[in-house]
Amino acid sequence: MSEDEEPEESEDEGPLTETISLVKLPGSSRSALACVVKRTYAIDAGGRLSLADEQVPLSTTPEVELDGHGGHKLLSDDTDIGPPKVATDVVFTGSAYAAGRAVEIFAALAVGGSMRRLRVTGERRVSVRGDGSARFASPEPFERVAVSFERAYGGYDEHAHWKLDPPSVDEIHRLQRPVGLFAYPRNAAGVGYFLDVDRRRADGALLPQIEDPSDLLVPERFFVSSPRAWIDAPLPGALGWLHYGWYPRLFRFVGPLLPYDPPTRPIREIALGEGDDLASPQPLALGVIHPRALQGAAPGLSRERLRGDELVILQHLHPTNEDLRFALPGEAPSFTLRAPDVKALQPKPTLQTVRIEPDSGRISLTWCGVVQVANRVDQDFLDECELDVSWSRL
């Protein structure tokens, strides 16, 4: 090849930012063709958006982190491939910043009507007195705390599991890390979840650093009275993806498999607009999932379907701007789907997911439009489909 010649580009080069997939519609057994596109924007410290030079590819499969026992730990990124969601997921990846050093701050994320406020503290631990009561130490000063489910309330009480309901050898071999009700159903990856067994063992344990200010962990609530009392325990403070195996997402995929005693306080997810179906969860028909099972955002961050031009507010969630405000890009795609022996179709786009990553200086928006199919669709048919995407201002 001479110096004047340019190498030929492979069709596989570059990120996959748009695709056509066969999906199943939630709440039914019907199928549809889903047209999906993702667009990434750079954002500066002043809130100015521009089309990013590097486009983040579509997430085609869920990205799950594993713990040291081989079990699922965190859902670090959910799939972009699926039918339209009931509401737009707003998902934050990053840290809370104290703008100096502090022992406590209040961080907040709001996009349109979806919002969440968090109390963030420095590292602190619990001490257990001789009478079995818990006492919380004052938090240490901090500058930055990762906003992660690992820093929020939750965890797995292995000691209580072995004492109250020892797993069989077969369960240990099959599951590697038995969980069930002994892992906090809202967040198995967090800290501070202790059942009321052998209280002294909790002495010196880490406490959550990120909490819901309206559902704080306090000494009087520290020990959970029984495995079935988990519904009254605090809601984790987090802004990331909710694992498929955690409440309430698990209930919406497979039904209410994890029992709980009647709650003695309002279910916090309902107050945050997560869905009234949680007040009385019902078994699901075989092969059917609840429409809100597709929602992967933390409670409070999937309250409505967004247009794509809403105001975004980040308080103490940006490395240099402690009160960053900007509007979503204000543009939407137009889909043109060309399928074999069918006239061109233009499915209506809906905004599926808004990913906000201030530490990386970017946000990404995923859009979806669907066309229902009456006949069986195979891979050959999908390979012959073509998708054209254009963009226009709202």
Secondary structure, 3 states (H helix, E strand, C coil): CCCCCCCCCCCCCCCCCEEEEEEECCCCCCEEEEEEEEEEEEECCCCCEEECCCCCCCCCCCEEEECCCCCEEEEEECCCCCCCCCCCEEEECCEEEEEEEECEEEEEEEECCEEEEEEEECCCEEEECCCCCEEECCCCCEEEEECCHHHEEECECHHHHHHHCCCCHHHHHHHCCCCHHHECCCCCCCEECEECCCHHHHCCCECCCEECCCCCCCHHHCEECCHHHHHHCCCECCCCECCCCCCCHHHHHHCCCCCCCCCCCCCHHHHCCCCHHHHCCCCCCCCCCCHHHHCCECCCCCCCCCCCCCEEEEECCCCCCCEEEEECCCEEEEEEEECCCCCCECCCCEEEEEEEEHHHCEEEEEEEEEEEECCCCCHHHHHHCEEEEEEEEC
